[in-house]
Amino acid sequence: MEVLYLLIPLAMIFVVIVGVALFWAIRSGQYEDMEGPAYRILMDDDDPLIPGNESRADPTKPDPDGNAGDRDR
């Protein structure tokens, strides 16, 4: 029975820690974009038309697939 004097405060501390972690996750934007990561896995990272990939596009380098004119689609 004496163990309840230890377990009840530990449970309350655990609940407070989980609550703080939940509020931190909500405030930091963890749940703002729920669909973006699901679609991001389907996108081609090597596409030079995706913003942020302009440095990867090298017009002097030949395309390994042989589709020289398809880069500008």
N, CA, C, O and CB atoms as a CASP TS submission, in Angstrom:
PFRMAT TS
TARGET T0000
AUTHOR 0000-0000-0000
METHOD Language model
MODEL 1
PARENT N/A
ATOM      1  N   MET     1       0.824  -1.206   0.000  1.00  0.00           N
ATOM      2  CA  MET     1       0.000   0.000   0.000  1.00  0.00           C
ATOM      3  C   MET     1       0.859   1.258   0.000  1.00  0.00           C
ATOM      4  O   MET     1       0.455   2.302  -0.510  1.00  0.00           O
ATOM      5  CB  MET     1      -0.933   0.005   1.208  1.00  0.00           C
ATOM      6  N   GLU     2       2.047   1.142   0.578  1.00  0.00           N
ATOM      7  CA  GLU     2       2.933   2.305   0.624  1.00  0.00           C
ATOM      8  C   GLU     2       3.468   2.681  -0.743  1.00  0.00           C
ATOM      9  O   GLU     2       3.923   3.805  -0.958  1.00  0.00           O
ATOM     10  CB  GLU     2       4.084   2.043   1.557  1.00  0.00           C
ATOM     11  N   VAL     3       3.410   1.740  -1.657  1.00  0.00           N
ATOM     12  CA  VAL     3       3.918   2.027  -2.999  1.00  0.00           C
ATOM     13  C   VAL     3       3.041   3.043  -3.722  1.00  0.00           C
ATOM     14  O   VAL     3       3.503   3.709  -4.649  1.00  0.00           O
ATOM     15  CB  VAL     3       4.006   0.740  -3.818  1.00  0.00           C
ATOM     16  N   LEU     4       1.796   3.168  -3.314  1.00  0.00           N
ATOM     17  CA  LEU     4       0.911   4.184  -3.921  1.00  0.00           C
ATOM     18  C   LEU     4       1.405   5.591  -3.633  1.00  0.00           C
ATOM     19  O   LEU     4       1.191   6.496  -4.440  1.00  0.00           O
ATOM     20  CB  LEU     4      -0.526   4.026  -3.403  1.00  0.00           C
ATOM     21  N   TYR     5       2.057   5.789  -2.506  1.00  0.00           N
ATOM     22  CA  TYR     5       2.601   7.114  -2.197  1.00  0.00           C
ATOM     23  C   TYR     5       3.729   7.488  -3.160  1.00  0.00           C
ATOM     24  O   TYR     5       4.035   8.668  -3.337  1.00  0.00           O
ATOM     25  CB  TYR     5       3.111   7.156  -0.749  1.00  0.00           C
ATOM     26  N   LEU     6       4.331   6.502  -3.767  1.00  0.00           N
ATOM     27  CA  LEU     6       5.364   6.753  -4.766  1.00  0.00           C
ATOM     28  C   LEU     6       4.773   6.805  -6.180  1.00  0.00           C
ATOM     29  O   LEU     6       5.148   7.657  -6.986  1.00  0.00           O
ATOM     30  CB  LEU     6       6.448   5.671  -4.688  1.00  0.00           C
ATOM     31  N   LEU     7       3.852   5.894  -6.468  1.00  0.00           N
ATOM     32  CA  LEU     7       3.345   5.783  -7.833  1.00  0.00           C
ATOM     33  C   LEU     7       2.411   6.927  -8.228  1.00  0.00           C
ATOM     34  O   LEU     7       2.420   7.349  -9.385  1.00  0.00           O
ATOM     35  CB  LEU     7       2.625   4.475  -7.997  1.00  0.00           C
ATOM     36  N   ILE     8       1.626   7.426  -7.317  1.00  0.00           N
ATOM     37  CA  ILE     8       0.706   8.521  -7.654  1.00  0.00           C
ATOM     38  C   ILE     8       1.462   9.796  -8.014  1.00  0.00           C
ATOM     39  O   ILE     8       1.135  10.407  -9.031  1.00  0.00           O
ATOM     40  CB  ILE     8      -0.246   8.796  -6.486  1.00  0.00           C
ATOM     41  N   PRO     9       2.455  10.235  -7.235  1.00  0.00           N
ATOM     42  CA  PRO     9       3.227  11.413  -7.685  1.00  0.00           C
ATOM     43  C   PRO     9       3.999  11.157  -8.978  1.00  0.00           C
ATOM     44  O   PRO     9       4.115  12.058  -9.808  1.00  0.00           O
ATOM     45  CB  PRO     9       4.203  11.841  -6.597  1.00  0.00           C
ATOM     46  N   LEU    10       4.529   9.946  -9.165  1.00  0.00           N
ATOM     47  CA  LEU    10       5.216   9.643 -10.424  1.00  0.00           C
ATOM     48  C   LEU    10       4.265   9.702 -11.604  1.00  0.00           C
ATOM     49  O   LEU    10       4.640  10.185 -12.672  1.00  0.00           O
ATOM     50  CB  LEU    10       5.869   8.270 -10.356  1.00  0.00           C
ATOM     51  N   ALA    11       3.050   9.221 -11.434  1.00  0.00           N
ATOM     52  CA  ALA    11       2.055   9.287 -12.509  1.00  0.00           C
ATOM     53  C   ALA    11       1.683  10.726 -12.821  1.00  0.00           C
ATOM     54  O   ALA    11       1.512  11.092 -13.984  1.00  0.00           O
ATOM     55  CB  ALA    11       0.802   8.494 -12.132  1.00  0.00           C
ATOM     56  N   MET    12       1.556  11.546 -11.780  1.00  0.00           N
ATOM     57  CA  MET    12       1.223  12.957 -12.002  1.00  0.00           C
ATOM     58  C   MET    12       2.366  13.674 -12.721  1.00  0.00           C
ATOM     59  O   MET    12       2.115  14.506 -13.594  1.00  0.00           O
ATOM     60  CB  MET    12       0.916  13.658 -10.660  1.00  0.00           C
ATOM     61  N   ILE    13       3.601  13.369 -12.373  1.00  0.00           N
ATOM     62  CA  ILE    13       4.753  13.965 -13.054  1.00  0.00           C
ATOM     63  C   ILE    13       4.790  13.510 -14.514  1.00  0.00           C
ATOM     64  O   ILE    13       5.088  14.309 -15.402  1.00  0.00           O
ATOM     65  CB  ILE    13       6.075  13.583 -12.333  1.00  0.00           C
ATOM     66  N   PHE    14       4.493  12.244 -14.765  1.00  0.00           N
ATOM     67  CA  PHE    14       4.464  11.721 -16.124  1.00  0.00           C
ATOM     68  C   PHE    14       3.395  12.413 -16.954  1.00  0.00           C
ATOM     69  O   PHE    14       3.635  12.739 -18.117  1.00  0.00           O
ATOM     70  CB  PHE    14       4.225  10.216 -16.111  1.00  0.00           C
ATOM     71  N   VAL    15       2.226  12.643 -16.383  1.00  0.00           N
ATOM     72  CA  VAL    15       1.140  13.326 -17.101  1.00  0.00           C
ATOM     73  C   VAL    15       1.546  14.759 -17.428  1.00  0.00           C
ATOM     74  O   VAL    15       1.253  15.253 -18.517  1.00  0.00           O
ATOM     75  CB  VAL    15      -0.165  13.315 -16.262  1.00  0.00           C
ATOM     76  N   VAL    16       2.209  15.422 -16.506  1.00  0.00           N
ATOM     77  CA  VAL    16       2.653  16.800 -16.765  1.00  0.00           C
ATOM     78  C   VAL    16       3.686  16.818 -17.890  1.00  0.00           C
ATOM     79  O   VAL    16       3.639  17.689 -18.758  1.00  0.00           O
ATOM     80  CB  VAL    16       3.248  17.438 -15.480  1.00  0.00           C
ATOM     81  N   ILE    17       4.612  15.870 -17.881  1.00  0.00           N
ATOM     82  CA  ILE    17       5.632  15.818 -18.940  1.00  0.00           C
ATOM     83  C   ILE    17       4.991  15.553 -20.293  1.00  0.00           C
ATOM     84  O   ILE    17       5.366  16.182 -21.282  1.00  0.00           O
ATOM     85  CB  ILE    17       6.681  14.731 -18.634  1.00  0.00           C
ATOM     86  N   VAL    18       4.041  14.644 -20.358  1.00  0.00           N
ATOM     87  CA  VAL    18       3.353  14.352 -21.625  1.00  0.00           C
ATOM     88  C   VAL    18       2.546  15.564 -22.086  1.00  0.00           C
ATOM     89  O   VAL    18       2.509  15.866 -23.279  1.00  0.00           O
ATOM     90  CB  VAL    18       2.426  13.120 -21.473  1.00  0.00           C
ATOM     91  N   GLY    19       1.905  16.255 -21.154  1.00  0.00           N
ATOM     92  CA  GLY    19       1.147  17.457 -21.510  1.00  0.00           C
ATOM     93  C   GLY    19       2.037  18.553 -22.059  1.00  0.00           C
ATOM     94  O   GLY    19       1.686  19.210 -23.039  1.00  0.00           O
ATOM     95  N   VAL    20       3.192  18.755 -21.430  1.00  0.00           N
ATOM     96  CA  VAL    20       4.136  19.765 -21.921  1.00  0.00           C
ATOM     97  C   VAL    20       4.643  19.384 -23.305  1.00  0.00           C
ATOM     98  O   VAL    20       4.758  20.247 -24.174  1.00  0.00           O
ATOM     99  CB  VAL    20       5.322  19.929 -20.944  1.00  0.00           C
ATOM    100  N   ALA    21       4.947  18.120 -23.524  1.00  0.00           N
ATOM    101  CA  ALA    21       5.415  17.673 -24.840  1.00  0.00           C
ATOM    102  C   ALA    21       4.324  17.856 -25.893  1.00  0.00           C
ATOM    103  O   ALA    21       4.624  18.248 -27.021  1.00  0.00           O
ATOM    104  CB  ALA    21       5.855  16.197 -24.784  1.00  0.00           C
ATOM    105  N   LEU    22       3.081  17.583 -25.551  1.00  0.00           N
ATOM    106  CA  LEU    22       1.971  17.758 -26.493  1.00  0.00           C
ATOM    107  C   LEU    22       1.789  19.232 -26.849  1.00  0.00           C
ATOM    108  O   LEU    22       1.646  19.563 -28.026  1.00  0.00           O
ATOM    109  CB  LEU    22       0.666  17.192 -25.900  1.00  0.00           C
ATOM    110  N   PHE    23       1.793  20.111 -25.868  1.00  0.00           N
ATOM    111  CA  PHE    23       1.634  21.543 -26.159  1.00  0.00           C
ATOM    112  C   PHE    23       2.822  22.090 -26.939  1.00  0.00           C
ATOM    113  O   PHE    23       2.660  22.966 -27.788  1.00  0.00           O
ATOM    114  CB  PHE    23       1.460  22.334 -24.860  1.00  0.00           C
ATOM    115  N   TRP    24       4.027  21.571 -26.652  1.00  0.00           N
ATOM    116  CA  TRP    24       5.194  22.011 -27.412  1.00  0.00           C
ATOM    117  C   TRP    24       5.056  21.578 -28.876  1.00  0.00           C
ATOM    118  O   TRP    24       5.362  22.353 -29.783  1.00  0.00           O
ATOM    119  CB  TRP    24       6.498  21.439 -26.794  1.00  0.00           C
ATOM    120  N   ALA    25       4.596  20.340 -29.107  1.00  0.00           N
ATOM    121  CA  ALA    25       4.436  19.856 -30.476  1.00  0.00           C
ATOM    122  C   ALA    25       3.383  20.658 -31.225  1.00  0.00           C
ATOM    123  O   ALA    25       3.557  20.962 -32.405  1.00  0.00           O
ATOM    124  CB  ALA    25       4.065  18.378 -30.477  1.00  0.00           C
ATOM    125  N   ILE    26       2.297  21.001 -30.554  1.00  0.00           N
ATOM    126  CA  ILE    26       1.237  21.776 -31.205  1.00  0.00           C
ATOM    127  C   ILE    26       1.728  23.173 -31.519  1.00  0.00           C
ATOM    128  O   ILE    26       1.471  23.678 -32.612  1.00  0.00           O
ATOM    129  CB  ILE    26      -0.020  21.840 -30.319  1.00  0.00           C
ATOM    130  N   ARG    27       2.419  23.809 -30.603  1.00  0.00           N
ATOM    131  CA  ARG    27       2.892  25.187 -30.816  1.00  0.00           C
ATOM    132  C   ARG    27       4.019  25.272 -31.827  1.00  0.00           C
ATOM    133  O   ARG    27       4.184  26.310 -32.467  1.00  0.00           O
ATOM    134  CB  ARG    27       3.353  25.785 -29.510  1.00  0.00           C
ATOM    135  N   SER    28       4.801  24.210 -31.992  1.00  0.00           N
ATOM    136  CA  SER    28       5.915  24.246 -32.935  1.00  0.00           C
ATOM    137  C   SER    28       5.486  23.895 -34.355  1.00  0.00           C
ATOM    138  O   SER    28       6.317  23.926 -35.263  1.00  0.00           O
ATOM    139  CB  SER    28       7.002  23.299 -32.485  1.00  0.00           C
ATOM    140  N   GLY    29       4.203  23.558 -34.577  1.00  0.00           N
ATOM    141  CA  GLY    29       3.717  23.321 -35.931  1.00  0.00           C
ATOM    142  C   GLY    29       3.816  21.885 -36.395  1.00  0.00           C
ATOM    143  O   GLY    29       3.806  21.629 -37.599  1.00  0.00           O
ATOM    144  N   GLN    30       3.910  20.956 -35.488  1.00  0.00           N
ATOM    145  CA  GLN    30       4.021  19.552 -35.875  1.00  0.00           C
ATOM    146  C   GLN    30       2.758  19.037 -36.558  1.00  0.00           C
ATOM    147  O   GLN    30       2.826  18.103 -37.356  1.00  0.00           O
ATOM    148  CB  GLN    30       4.324  18.705 -34.659  1.00  0.00           C
ATOM    149  N   TYR    31       1.615  19.631 -36.255  1.00  0.00           N
ATOM    150  CA  TYR    31       0.347  19.122 -36.786  1.00  0.00           C
ATOM    151  C   TYR    31      -0.287  20.062 -37.810  1.00  0.00           C
ATOM    152  O   TYR    31      -1.459  19.895 -38.147  1.00  0.00           O
ATOM    153  CB  TYR    31      -0.624  18.886 -35.652  1.00  0.00           C
ATOM    154  N   GLU    32       0.464  21.050 -38.314  1.00  0.00           N
ATOM    155  CA  GLU    32      -0.119  21.991 -39.269  1.00  0.00           C
ATOM    156  C   GLU    32      -0.278  21.388 -40.656  1.00  0.00           C
ATOM    157  O   GLU    32      -1.294  21.623 -41.311  1.00  0.00           O
ATOM    158  CB  GLU    32       0.733  23.234 -39.355  1.00  0.00           C
ATOM    159  N   ASP    33       0.700  20.617 -41.119  1.00  0.00           N
ATOM    160  CA  ASP    33       0.650  20.028 -42.452  1.00  0.00           C
ATOM    161  C   ASP    33       0.588  18.512 -42.314  1.00  0.00           C
ATOM    162  O   ASP    33       1.620  17.845 -42.230  1.00  0.00           O
ATOM    163  CB  ASP    33       1.880  20.463 -43.307  1.00  0.00           C
ATOM    164  N   MET    34      -0.613  17.981 -42.292  1.00  0.00           N
ATOM    165  CA  MET    34      -0.776  16.542 -42.111  1.00  0.00           C
ATOM    166  C   MET    34      -0.688  15.768 -43.424  1.00  0.00           C
ATOM    167  O   MET    34      -0.441  14.562 -43.402  1.00  0.00           O
ATOM    168  CB  MET    34      -2.098  16.258 -41.446  1.00  0.00           C
ATOM    169  N   GLU    35      -0.886  16.433 -44.574  1.00  0.00           N
ATOM    170  CA  GLU    35      -0.877  15.731 -45.856  1.00  0.00           C
ATOM    171  C   GLU    35       0.417  15.921 -46.636  1.00  0.00           C
ATOM    172  O   GLU    35       0.717  15.116 -47.518  1.00  0.00           O
ATOM    173  CB  GLU    35      -2.033  16.193 -46.693  1.00  0.00           C
ATOM    174  N   GLY    36       1.180  16.945 -46.343  1.00  0.00           N
ATOM    175  CA  GLY    36       2.394  17.240 -47.090  1.00  0.00           C
ATOM    176  C   GLY    36       3.417  16.109 -47.100  1.00  0.00           C
ATOM    177  O   GLY    36       3.908  15.754 -48.171  1.00  0.00           O
ATOM    178  N   PRO    37       3.756  15.529 -45.950  1.00  0.00           N
ATOM    179  CA  PRO    37       4.731  14.445 -45.973  1.00  0.00           C
ATOM    180  C   PRO    37       4.260  13.224 -46.757  1.00  0.00           C
ATOM    181  O   PRO    37       5.078  12.498 -47.322  1.00  0.00           O
ATOM    182  CB  PRO    37       5.060  14.037 -44.570  1.00  0.00           C
ATOM    183  N   ALA    38       2.962  12.995 -46.796  1.00  0.00           N
ATOM    184  CA  ALA    38       2.451  11.858 -47.563  1.00  0.00           C
ATOM    185  C   ALA    38       2.651  12.068 -49.058  1.00  0.00           C
ATOM    186  O   ALA    38       2.950  11.117 -49.780  1.00  0.00           O
ATOM    187  CB  ALA    38       0.968  11.634 -47.261  1.00  0.00           C
ATOM    188  N   TYR    39       2.489  13.303 -49.531  1.00  0.00           N
ATOM    189  CA  TYR    39       2.691  13.597 -50.951  1.00  0.00           C
ATOM    190  C   TYR    39       4.169  13.801 -51.274  1.00  0.00           C
ATOM    191  O   TYR    39       4.588  13.548 -52.404  1.00  0.00           O
ATOM    192  CB  TYR    39       1.893  14.838 -51.355  1.00  0.00           C
ATOM    193  N   ARG    40       4.960  14.251 -50.315  1.00  0.00           N
ATOM    194  CA  ARG    40       6.366  14.532 -50.561  1.00  0.00           C
ATOM    195  C   ARG    40       7.133  13.272 -50.951  1.00  0.00           C
ATOM    196  O   ARG    40       8.098  13.351 -51.711  1.00  0.00           O
ATOM    197  CB  ARG    40       6.995  15.164 -49.333  1.00  0.00           C
ATOM    198  N   ILE    41       6.725  12.128 -50.450  1.00  0.00           N
ATOM    199  CA  ILE    41       7.420  10.891 -50.787  1.00  0.00           C
ATOM    200  C   ILE    41       7.180  10.502 -52.242  1.00  0.00           C
ATOM    201  O   ILE    41       7.979   9.770 -52.826  1.00  0.00           O
ATOM    202  CB  ILE    41       6.973   9.763 -49.861  1.00  0.00           C
ATOM    203  N   LEU    42       6.095  10.983 -52.826  1.00  0.00           N
ATOM    204  CA  LEU    42       5.780  10.649 -54.213  1.00  0.00           C
ATOM    205  C   LEU    42       6.452  11.590 -55.203  1.00  0.00           C
ATOM    206  O   LEU    42       6.495  11.293 -56.396  1.00  0.00           O
ATOM    207  CB  LEU    42       4.286  10.676 -54.424  1.00  0.00           C
ATOM    208  N   MET    43       6.977  12.716 -54.735  1.00  0.00           N
ATOM    209  CA  MET    43       7.581  13.701 -55.634  1.00  0.00           C
ATOM    210  C   MET    43       9.003  13.300 -55.985  1.00  0.00           C
ATOM    211  O   MET    43       9.712  12.684 -55.190  1.00  0.00           O
ATOM    212  CB  MET    43       7.567  15.098 -54.997  1.00  0.00           C
ATOM    213  N   ASP    44       9.401  13.666 -57.197  1.00  0.00           N
ATOM    214  CA  ASP    44      10.744  13.394 -57.671  1.00  0.00           C
ATOM    215  C   ASP    44      11.664  14.500 -57.166  1.00  0.00           C
ATOM    216  O   ASP    44      11.479  15.668 -57.505  1.00  0.00           O
ATOM    217  CB  ASP    44      10.784  13.291 -59.224  1.00  0.00           C
ATOM    218  N   ASP    45      12.656  14.134 -56.356  1.00  0.00           N
ATOM    219  CA  ASP    45      13.553  15.131 -55.780  1.00  0.00           C
ATOM    220  C   ASP    45      14.526  15.700 -56.799  1.00  0.00           C
ATOM    221  O   ASP    45      15.079  16.779 -56.585  1.00  0.00           O
ATOM    222  CB  ASP    45      14.320  14.530 -54.634  1.00  0.00           C
ATOM    223  N   ASP    46      14.748  14.994 -57.908  1.00  0.00           N
ATOM    224  CA  ASP    46      15.715  15.455 -58.893  1.00  0.00           C
ATOM    225  C   ASP    46      15.097  16.383 -59.920  1.00  0.00           C
ATOM    226  O   ASP    46      15.807  16.865 -60.802  1.00  0.00           O
ATOM    227  CB  ASP    46      16.342  14.282 -59.586  1.00  0.00           C
ATOM    228  N   ASP    47      13.815  16.650 -59.842  1.00  0.00           N
ATOM    229  CA  ASP    47      13.157  17.514 -60.816  1.00  0.00           C
ATOM    230  C   ASP    47      13.609  18.954 -60.614  1.00  0.00           C
ATOM    231  O   ASP    47      13.426  19.499 -59.525  1.00  0.00           O
ATOM    232  CB  ASP    47      11.620  17.404 -60.699  1.00  0.00           C
ATOM    233  N   PRO    48      14.194  19.587 -61.628  1.00  0.00           N
ATOM    234  CA  PRO    48      14.676  20.962 -61.458  1.00  0.00           C
ATOM    235  C   PRO    48      13.538  21.973 -61.340  1.00  0.00           C
ATOM    236  O   PRO    48      13.784  23.123 -60.978  1.00  0.00           O
ATOM    237  CB  PRO    48      15.570  21.342 -62.621  1.00  0.00           C
ATOM    238  N   LEU    49      12.308  21.577 -61.635  1.00  0.00           N
ATOM    239  CA  LEU    49      11.189  22.508 -61.539  1.00  0.00           C
ATOM    240  C   LEU    49      10.693  22.665 -60.099  1.00  0.00           C
ATOM    241  O   LEU    49       9.944  23.595 -59.804  1.00  0.00           O
ATOM    242  CB  LEU    49      10.049  22.041 -62.431  1.00  0.00           C
ATOM    243  N   ILE    50      11.099  21.777 -59.217  1.00  0.00           N
ATOM    244  CA  ILE    50      10.715  21.890 -57.805  1.00  0.00           C
ATOM    245  C   ILE    50      11.534  23.005 -57.181  1.00  0.00           C
ATOM    246  O   ILE    50      12.758  23.010 -57.314  1.00  0.00           O
ATOM    247  CB  ILE    50      10.931  20.538 -57.038  1.00  0.00           C
ATOM    248  N   PRO    51      10.895  23.947 -56.505  1.00  0.00           N
ATOM    249  CA  PRO    51      11.659  25.041 -55.891  1.00  0.00           C
ATOM    250  C   PRO    51      12.702  24.500 -54.917  1.00  0.00           C
ATOM    251  O   PRO    51      12.410  23.630 -54.097  1.00  0.00           O
ATOM    252  CB  PRO    51      10.714  26.015 -55.164  1.00  0.00           C
ATOM    253  N   GLY    52      13.904  25.021 -55.019  1.00  0.00           N
ATOM    254  CA  GLY    52      15.006  24.577 -54.176  1.00  0.00           C
ATOM    255  C   GLY    52      15.924  23.603 -54.862  1.00  0.00           C
ATOM    256  O   GLY    52      16.998  23.310 -54.336  1.00  0.00           O
ATOM    257  N   ASN    53      15.545  23.080 -56.028  1.00  0.00           N
ATOM    258  CA  ASN    53      16.381  22.135 -56.752  1.00  0.00           C
ATOM    259  C   ASN    53      17.037  22.775 -57.967  1.00  0.00           C
ATOM    260  O   ASN    53      17.519  22.056 -58.843  1.00  0.00           O
ATOM    261  CB  ASN    53      15.562  20.937 -57.180  1.00  0.00           C
ATOM    262  N   GLU    54      17.073  24.101 -58.049  1.00  0.00           N
ATOM    263  CA  GLU    54      17.663  24.749 -59.217  1.00  0.00           C
ATOM    264  C   GLU    54      19.156  24.462 -59.309  1.00  0.00           C
ATOM    265  O   GLU    54      19.711  24.396 -60.406  1.00  0.00           O
ATOM    266  CB  GLU    54      17.421  26.255 -59.168  1.00  0.00           C
ATOM    267  N   SER    55      19.803  24.292 -58.171  1.00  0.00           N
ATOM    268  CA  SER    55      21.249  24.059 -58.201  1.00  0.00           C
ATOM    269  C   SER    55      21.580  22.674 -58.724  1.00  0.00           C
ATOM    270  O   SER    55      22.691  22.447 -59.205  1.00  0.00           O
ATOM    271  CB  SER    55      21.845  24.240 -56.814  1.00  0.00           C
ATOM    272  N   ARG    56      20.647  21.752 -58.641  1.00  0.00           N
ATOM    273  CA  ARG    56      20.891  20.394 -59.137  1.00  0.00           C
ATOM    274  C   ARG    56      20.822  20.320 -60.649  1.00  0.00           C
ATOM    275  O   ARG    56      21.445  19.449 -61.257  1.00  0.00           O
ATOM    276  CB  ARG    56      19.890  19.428 -58.535  1.00  0.00           C
ATOM    277  N   ALA    57      20.076  21.217 -61.261  1.00  0.00           N
ATOM    278  CA  ALA    57      19.911  21.172 -62.705  1.00  0.00           C
ATOM    279  C   ALA    57      21.163  21.733 -63.371  1.00  0.00           C
ATOM    280  O   ALA    57      21.486  22.910 -63.208  1.00  0.00           O
ATOM    281  CB  ALA    57      18.650  21.961 -63.143  1.00  0.00           C
ATOM    282  N   ASP    58      21.846  20.910 -64.102  1.00  0.00           N
ATOM    283  CA  ASP    58      23.033  21.326 -64.830  1.00  0.00           C
ATOM    284  C   ASP    58      22.739  21.154 -66.310  1.00  0.00           C
ATOM    285  O   ASP    58      22.706  20.022 -66.794  1.00  0.00           O
ATOM    286  CB  ASP    58      24.300  20.507 -64.395  1.00  0.00           C
ATOM    287  N   PRO    59      22.522  22.247 -67.049  1.00  0.00           N
ATOM    288  CA  PRO    59      22.123  22.110 -68.453  1.00  0.00           C
ATOM    289  C   PRO    59      23.244  21.566 -69.324  1.00  0.00           C
ATOM    290  O   PRO    59      22.962  21.059 -70.410  1.00  0.00           O
ATOM    291  CB  PRO    59      21.666  23.446 -68.996  1.00  0.00           C
ATOM    292  N   THR    60      24.495  21.645 -68.905  1.00  0.00           N
ATOM    293  CA  THR    60      25.581  21.137 -69.741  1.00  0.00           C
ATOM    294  C   THR    60      25.757  19.639 -69.604  1.00  0.00           C
ATOM    295  O   THR    60      26.344  19.002 -70.478  1.00  0.00           O
ATOM    296  CB  THR    60      26.873  21.830 -69.395  1.00  0.00           C
ATOM    297  N   LYS    61      25.254  19.065 -68.514  1.00  0.00           N
ATOM    298  CA  LYS    61      25.389  17.628 -68.277  1.00  0.00           C
ATOM    299  C   LYS    61      24.300  16.876 -69.045  1.00  0.00           C
ATOM    300  O   LYS    61      23.122  17.219 -68.943  1.00  0.00           O
ATOM    301  CB  LYS    61      25.306  17.309 -66.756  1.00  0.00           C
ATOM    302  N   PRO    62      24.687  15.852 -69.815  1.00  0.00           N
ATOM    303  CA  PRO    62      23.659  15.094 -70.545  1.00  0.00           C
ATOM    304  C   PRO    62      22.801  14.268 -69.592  1.00  0.00           C
ATOM    305  O   PRO    62      23.271  13.779 -68.564  1.00  0.00           O
ATOM    306  CB  PRO    62      24.311  14.175 -71.592  1.00  0.00           C
ATOM    307  N   ASP    63      21.545  14.130 -69.961  1.00  0.00           N
ATOM    308  CA  ASP    63      20.604  13.362 -69.153  1.00  0.00           C
ATOM    309  C   ASP    63      20.945  11.881 -69.278  1.00  0.00           C
ATOM    310  O   ASP    63      21.091  11.392 -70.398  1.00  0.00           O
ATOM    311  CB  ASP    63      19.132  13.634 -69.592  1.00  0.00           C
ATOM    312  N   PRO    64      21.079  11.149 -68.176  1.00  0.00           N
ATOM    313  CA  PRO    64      21.438   9.734 -68.265  1.00  0.00           C
ATOM    314  C   PRO    64      20.374   8.895 -68.942  1.00  0.00           C
ATOM    315  O   PRO    64      20.679   7.806 -69.427  1.00  0.00           O
ATOM    316  CB  PRO    64      21.702   9.186 -66.894  1.00  0.00           C
ATOM    317  N   ASP    65      19.151   9.355 -68.994  1.00  0.00           N
ATOM    318  CA  ASP    65      18.082   8.617 -69.675  1.00  0.00           C
ATOM    319  C   ASP    65      18.050   8.899 -71.162  1.00  0.00           C
ATOM    320  O   ASP    65      17.330   8.226 -71.900  1.00  0.00           O
ATOM    321  CB  ASP    65      16.742   8.959 -69.068  1.00  0.00           C
ATOM    322  N   GLY    66      18.804   9.867 -71.613  1.00  0.00           N
ATOM    323  CA  GLY    66      18.825  10.204 -73.035  1.00  0.00           C
ATOM    324  C   GLY    66      17.703  11.121 -73.444  1.00  0.00           C
ATOM    325  O   GLY    66      17.503  11.333 -74.640  1.00  0.00           O
ATOM    326  N   ASN    67      16.956  11.676 -72.504  1.00  0.00           N
ATOM    327  CA  ASN    67      15.856  12.582 -72.805  1.00  0.00           C
ATOM    328  C   ASN    67      16.337  14.023 -72.660  1.00  0.00           C
ATOM    329  O   ASN    67      16.027  14.690 -71.673  1.00  0.00           O
ATOM    330  CB  ASN    67      14.642  12.308 -71.877  1.00  0.00           C
ATOM    331  N   ALA    68      17.083  14.492 -73.633  1.00  0.00           N
ATOM    332  CA  ALA    68      17.693  15.804 -73.528  1.00  0.00           C
ATOM    333  C   ALA    68      16.663  16.919 -73.514  1.00  0.00           C
ATOM    334  O   ALA    68      16.863  17.920 -72.825  1.00  0.00           O
ATOM    335  CB  ALA    68      18.653  16.015 -74.660  1.00  0.00           C
ATOM    336  N   GLY    69      15.587  16.783 -74.238  1.00  0.00           N
ATOM    337  CA  GLY    69      14.600  17.848 -74.318  1.00  0.00           C
ATOM    338  C   GLY    69      13.533  17.786 -73.244  1.00  0.00           C
ATOM    339  O   GLY    69      12.706  18.694 -73.163  1.00  0.00           O
ATOM    340  N   ASP    70      13.518  16.761 -72.423  1.00  0.00           N
ATOM    341  CA  ASP    70      12.453  16.589 -71.437  1.00  0.00           C
ATOM    342  C   ASP    70      12.696  17.356 -70.139  1.00  0.00           C
ATOM    343  O   ASP    70      11.808  17.387 -69.287  1.00  0.00           O
ATOM    344  CB  ASP    70      12.287  15.131 -71.127  1.00  0.00           C
ATOM    345  N   ARG    71      13.851  17.971 -69.956  1.00  0.00           N
ATOM    346  CA  ARG    71      14.137  18.668 -68.711  1.00  0.00           C
ATOM    347  C   ARG    71      13.287  19.922 -68.539  1.00  0.00           C
ATOM    348  O   ARG    71      12.996  20.331 -67.415  1.00  0.00           O
ATOM    349  CB  ARG    71      15.600  19.033 -68.652  1.00  0.00           C
ATOM    350  N   ASP    72      12.895  20.521 -69.639  1.00  0.00           N
ATOM    351  CA  ASP    72      12.174  21.791 -69.561  1.00  0.00           C
ATOM    352  C   ASP    72      10.667  21.618 -69.527  1.00  0.00           C
ATOM    353  O   ASP    72       9.939  22.584 -69.753  1.00  0.00           O
ATOM    354  CB  ASP    72      12.546  22.661 -70.724  1.00  0.00           C
ATOM    355  N   ARG    73      10.181  20.435 -69.255  1.00  0.00           N
ATOM    356  CA  ARG    73       8.738  20.224 -69.179  1.00  0.00           C
ATOM    357  C   ARG    73       8.150  20.928 -68.009  1.00  0.00           C
ATOM    358  O   ARG    73       6.940  20.859 -67.791  1.00  0.00           O
ATOM    359  CB  ARG    73       8.411  18.767 -69.105  1.00  0.00           C
TER
END
